[in-house]
């Protein structure tokens, strides 16, 4: 059981208003702020190089903590500046040739989709979309029918940026691996709200970010590449951190996931990411998942009772994202009006998940993402504010 009083003390902003944008960039606990600020102050005192050397062991421990979070060895993890960097460092490293096929899911995130289209155009590969089933999640039967030995990679979004659903992962992995295809899991929206065991899921690679449900700093991300696959891939961008210059015409890549990293980084941010992961691990991943899921279900239920409000969530399994629309009201206007009432949420647009929203005939709606630090009375206050606007 999470001690909400303690969490609120650790998150001063959580004590007032209603923050419903953890799926965008969540409120960090005070230990994250203190960690980042302390290192920035130290950089001002002794310079960035010396400050980083002093925290070398702590920086290494960030991967150890992420390894505990994902149940993977630390050497399979690379630290990046974003989930997009992590995703593209792996995706562009996968060899592609004319005739190869790239499969994306129907709820694919725009950043992944445009990268896949660019790579396909450059290599002669093709991009195809696995349809969703009637519930909204990836259609496993359709995927099985599309797979063949020409499929090089399947990109799967674990939790889409909107819609509230959780895609089946292990089932996708098992189907893809029968044909030798790699599975790249975008866990940007699942890590920090759901338990994600990368080893049990069997994915070949996973990308994540610090700023969302993990409650870490912006400008932080990470990549997992399964053991045995790391040394088979060469990242599209390398420098003297991920590779050694061994002679005038030679270089040697790092033997672990470090090869996917670049030397320059926000050291303070990475230390803050480690603090955020440690904070989550101390609370317990199962406890956090239960609390987030319960808060989302409660908010979903409250909103569903309001005349004129339509819940837009889909899927067999639903998570901490709650999407909805208010009849006759522009979502952007509703968002602004709610902010005037100290309720923070966002709008989500067609351009972010083009295939899914086009098929559903939607242009834009509202997204609320309540974290575990919210109390029932705050959720009720948010619902009342929406109800006032729906009249």
Helices and strands as residue ranges (DSSP letters): H 4-10, G 12-15, E 18-19, H 30-46, H 48-54, H 56-70, G 74-76, E 77-80, H 83-91, E 101-105, H 110-123, E 126-130, H 140-146, E 151-157, H 170-177, E 182-186, H 198-201, E 205-209, E 221-225, G 230-232, E 243-247, E 250-253, G 257-260, H 267-283, H 285-304, E 309-311, E 322-326, H 331-340, E 343-344, E 346-349, G 350-352, H 354-360, E 364-368, H 376-390
